[in-house]
C-alpha cells in the first residue's frame, strides 16, 4: 500500500509542476501578445503621421514638418 501512496504522491507532484509550468508559459505568451499590441498601436500612429505629412507635401505646402512636428521647426 505504501508503494501506491508514493506513486500517487509522485503523480500529484508531477501534475502540480506541469500546472506551474503551463502558468509560466501562459504568462510569457500574454506578455508577448501585449508587446505586439503596443508595437502595432505605435506603428499605426507612426504611419498615420507619415501619411498626413505626405498628403501635405503632395498638396504643395512647404511647412508640412512644422505643422505636424513643432520640434522640427527652424529656430526663430
ZIWO-V169423 format. One record per helix or strand of 2 or more residues. SS is the DSSP state (H for helix, E for strand). FROM is the first residue (numbers start at 1). TO is the last residue. If there is no record, write none. Layout:
<<SS & FROM & TO> <SS & FROM & TO>>
This chain:
<<H & 2 & 58> <H & 64 & 68> <H & 70 & 72>>
